[in-house]
Structure formats: structure tokens, C-alpha cells
Amino acid sequence: MGILNRLNGNKFLIIGNHDEKMLKSKDVISKFVWVKDYYKLRHNGLKIILSHYPFYRWDCSHYGSLMFHGHIHESKLDIEINNLYNVGVDVNGYEPVSLEEILEKIDYQR
């Protein structure tokens, strides 16, 4: 919880495969605005799917939506999938990545 307490701003949690024990603590859960397995959001007209695990296909994947995931600790998947980006810290220099940086890295065309 040390790191969680040092993070500024609103925190949202997409549940991952190592979160089961942590999720039993009401003190930990109270640090998050929400806790979900999967989430769809819209940002400036973009539909973005958030999941711990990468999907081969997702809601509107053929229509320009994006998927941001973690779980994979290497920078590349076994197959190339357009509009999918691993936001895990271990493949991004242990730093946050902005939406603009992600769009540039995946060469996203609106």
C-alpha cells in the first residue's frame, strides 16, 4: 500500500491476475474511484477499451476503437494486432504514457 498512498489524483483499477488478495482489503478498495474487470471509455470521439488481458477482438475493434492492456511483460505480442497497446509499466520504462504518445507509437489514423 505504500506506493498506492503516494499516488496523486483519482485512481481507477482494472483488475489483474495478481489482485485477488489486495481486493479483500476494504482499505485498499477505498483508495479507488472504481474497480472493474473491463471498461469502455470515450475520449475526444475515440472509443478505448481497458482490460488487464489483451484481446484478439474487442468492441468495435474493426471500426477504429483502441484497446489498452497490461499482463504481457514483453513489449510485443506473438501476433500483430492493430490499435492495441500494452500500457504496462514494465514495457514503458516504468513511467506513465500519454494518449498522444500511444497514438503515435501505434501509428493510429483517425
KADA-V371462 format. One record per backbone hydrogen bond with DSSP energy under -1.0 kcal/mol. CO is the residue of the C=O (numbers start at 1). NH is the residue of the N-H. Records with the same first field share a line. If there is no record, write none. Layout:
# KADA-V371462
CO=NH + NH
This chain:
# KADA-V371462
1=5
11=33
13=36
16=19
19=23
21=24
22=25
25=29
26=30
28=31
29=32
34=13
36=15
39=50
41=48
43=46
46=43
47=66
48=41
49=68
50=39
52=70
58=61
60=63 + 65
66=49
67=85
68=51
69=87
70=72
83=67
85=69
88=91
89=92 + 94
92=95
98=102
99=103
100=104
101=105
102=106
103=108
